[in-house]
Amino acid sequence: MARIKVIVKPDCAESRIIGFDAEKGAYIIHLRESARDNKANIGLLKLISREWHKKSRITRGLKSKEKYLELQD
């Protein structure tokens, strides 16, 4: 089970993983969904599942742009 840190930016043109920021130790992810009504969190989990073929859950940062995810095999 891996744990990663991500920084999300909601309300972008498309949902995609931008890359890894070594200085912050986090993946930068742009999301199409807005931050309202938990839509960005759901969009993040769907994107991780689609791109990395892993199930994940948010362990910290549900209401923050900085989130910690736990990836399952």
Phi and psi in degrees as GROMACS dihedral restraints (atoms count N, CA, C in turn):
[ dihedral_restraints ]
;  ai    aj    ak    al  type     phi  dphi    fc
    3     4     5     6     1  -104.6    20    10
    4     5     6     7     1   148.7    20    10
    6     7     8     9     1  -119.9    20    10
    7     8     9    10     1   132.0    20    10
    9    10    11    12     1  -132.4    20    10
   10    11    12    13     1   160.3    20    10
   12    13    14    15     1  -109.3    20    10
   13    14    15    16     1   136.7    20    10
   15    16    17    18     1  -130.5    20    10
   16    17    18    19     1   150.7    20    10
   18    19    20    21     1  -120.0    20    10
   19    20    21    22     1   119.5    20    10
   21    22    23    24     1  -104.6    20    10
   22    23    24    25     1   148.2    20    10
   24    25    26    27     1  -125.9    20    10
   25    26    27    28     1   105.5    20    10
   27    28    29    30     1   -77.1    20    10
   28    29    30    31     1   171.3    20    10
   30    31    32    33     1    62.1    20    10
   31    32    33    34     1    39.8    20    10
   33    34    35    36     1   -96.8    20    10
   34    35    36    37     1   170.8    20    10
   36    37    38    39     1   -65.5    20    10
   37    38    39    40     1   -35.9    20    10
   39    40    41    42     1  -146.9    20    10
   40    41    42    43     1   156.5    20    10
   42    43    44    45     1   -88.3    20    10
   43    44    45    46     1   122.3    20    10
   45    46    47    48     1  -162.8    20    10
   46    47    48    49     1   156.8    20    10
   48    49    50    51     1   -87.7    20    10
   49    50    51    52     1   117.5    20    10
   51    52    53    54     1   -77.2    20    10
   52    53    54    55     1   -45.6    20    10
   54    55    56    57     1   159.3    20    10
   55    56    57    58     1  -170.3    20    10
   57    58    59    60     1  -106.5    20    10
   58    59    60    61     1   128.6    20    10
   60    61    62    63     1   -98.3    20    10
   61    62    63    64     1   104.5    20    10
   63    64    65    66     1   -64.9    20    10
   64    65    66    67     1   -34.0    20    10
   66    67    68    69     1   -63.7    20    10
   67    68    69    70     1   -40.7    20    10
   69    70    71    72     1   -91.7    20    10
   70    71    72    73     1   -13.7    20    10
   72    73    74    75     1    66.4    20    10
   73    74    75    76     1    36.2    20    10
   75    76    77    78     1  -143.3    20    10
   76    77    78    79     1   153.3    20    10
   78    79    80    81     1   -83.0    20    10
   79    80    81    82     1   136.9    20    10
   81    82    83    84     1   -96.3    20    10
   82    83    84    85     1   126.1    20    10
   84    85    86    87     1  -131.5    20    10
   85    86    87    88     1   127.3    20    10
   87    88    89    90     1   -96.3    20    10
   88    89    90    91     1   135.5    20    10
   90    91    92    93     1  -122.2    20    10
   91    92    93    94     1   139.5    20    10
   93    94    95    96     1   -72.5    20    10
   94    95    96    97     1   -33.2    20    10
   96    97    98    99     1   -71.3    20    10
   97    98    99   100     1   155.7    20    10
   99   100   101   102     1   -85.4    20    10
  100   101   102   103     1   166.0    20    10
  102   103   104   105     1   -80.5    20    10
  103   104   105   106     1    -6.5    20    10
  105   106   107   108     1   -77.3    20    10
  106   107   108   109     1   149.6    20    10
  108   109   110   111     1    54.3    20    10
  109   110   111   112     1    32.7    20    10
  111   112   113   114     1    67.4    20    10
  112   113   114   115     1    11.2    20    10
  114   115   116   117     1   -64.9    20    10
  115   116   117   118     1   -38.8    20    10
  117   118   119   120     1   -65.8    20    10
  118   119   120   121     1   -39.4    20    10
  120   121   122   123     1   -64.1    20    10
  121   122   123   124     1   -42.5    20    10
  123   124   125   126     1   -65.5    20    10
  124   125   126   127     1   -42.5    20    10
  126   127   128   129     1   -62.3    20    10
  127   128   129   130     1   -38.4    20    10
  129   130   131   132     1   -61.8    20    10
  130   131   132   133     1   -47.6    20    10
  132   133   134   135     1   -64.6    20    10
  133   134   135   136     1   -37.6    20    10
  135   136   137   138     1   -66.8    20    10
  136   137   138   139     1   -40.4    20    10
  138   139   140   141     1   -64.0    20    10
  139   140   141   142     1   -44.9    20    10
  141   142   143   144     1   -61.1    20    10
  142   143   144   145     1   -43.4    20    10
  144   145   146   147     1   -62.6    20    10
  145   146   147   148     1   -42.4    20    10
  147   148   149   150     1   -72.4    20    10
  148   149   150   151     1   -43.7    20    10
  150   151   152   153     1   -80.5    20    10
  151   152   153   154     1   -42.7    20    10
  153   154   155   156     1  -105.4    20    10
  154   155   156   157     1    -2.9    20    10
  156   157   158   159     1    54.3    20    10
  157   158   159   160     1    44.2    20    10
  159   160   161   162     1  -132.6    20    10
  160   161   162   163     1   143.3    20    10
  162   163   164   165     1   -81.7    20    10
  163   164   165   166     1   144.9    20    10
  165   166   167   168     1  -144.8    20    10
  166   167   168   169     1   165.4    20    10
  168   169   170   171     1  -146.4    20    10
  169   170   171   172     1   150.1    20    10
  171   172   173   174     1   -85.6    20    10
  172   173   174   175     1   122.4    20    10
  174   175   176   177     1   -97.9    20    10
  175   176   177   178     1   -27.9    20    10
  177   178   179   180     1  -147.3    20    10
  178   179   180   181     1   146.4    20    10
  180   181   182   183     1    92.4    20    10
  181   182   183   184     1    32.8    20    10
  183   184   185   186     1   -57.8    20    10
  184   185   186   187     1   -32.4    20    10
  186   187   188   189     1  -112.6    20    10
  187   188   189   190     1    22.7    20    10
  189   190   191   192     1  -125.5    20    10
  190   191   192   193     1   159.0    20    10
  192   193   194   195     1   -75.8    20    10
  193   194   195   196     1   -22.2    20    10
  195   196   197   198     1   -96.6    20    10
  196   197   198   199     1   116.0    20    10
  198   199   200   201     1  -127.1    20    10
  199   200   201   202     1   154.0    20    10
  201   202   203   204     1  -116.3    20    10
  202   203   204   205     1   128.6    20    10
  204   205   206   207     1  -114.7    20    10
  205   206   207   208     1   149.2    20    10
  207   208   209   210     1  -113.2    20    10
  208   209   210   211     1   118.2    20    10
  210   211   212   213     1   -97.1    20    10
  211   212   213   214     1   134.4    20    10
  213   214   215   216     1  -108.4    20    10
  214   215   216   217     1   149.1    20    10
